[in-house]
């Protein structure tokens, strides 16, 4: 799989707010792939706010 990677192909990696939990995967991608890398932030809604507040 990695041998057929082309430099012009974009690799995307998703990270959460807690960067430490995704650090290992991010470092793997940064060291393994020579092409462009897109970092996507994944938003997790707060569990403390009731969903009914958004239905106003």
ChimeraX attribute file (.defattr): number of C-alpha atoms within 10 A of each C-alpha:
attribute: neighborCount
match mode: 1-to-1
recipient: residues
	/A:1	4
	/A:2	7
	/A:3	5
	/A:4	6
	/A:5	13
	/A:6	11
	/A:7	11
	/A:8	9
	/A:9	12
	/A:10	14
	/A:11	16
	/A:12	13
	/A:13	16
	/A:14	12
	/A:15	18
	/A:16	14
	/A:17	11
	/A:18	8
	/A:19	11
	/A:20	10
	/A:21	11
	/A:22	14
	/A:23	12
	/A:24	10
	/A:25	12
	/A:26	19
	/A:27	10
	/A:28	10
	/A:29	14
	/A:30	14
	/A:31	8
	/A:32	10
	/A:33	16
	/A:34	15
	/A:35	14
	/A:36	12
	/A:37	15
	/A:38	11
	/A:39	11
	/A:40	11
	/A:41	12
	/A:42	11
	/A:43	9
	/A:44	8
	/A:45	8
	/A:46	8
	/A:47	7
	/A:48	6
	/A:49	9
	/A:50	8
	/A:51	10
	/A:52	7
	/A:53	7
	/A:54	7
	/A:55	5
	/A:56	4
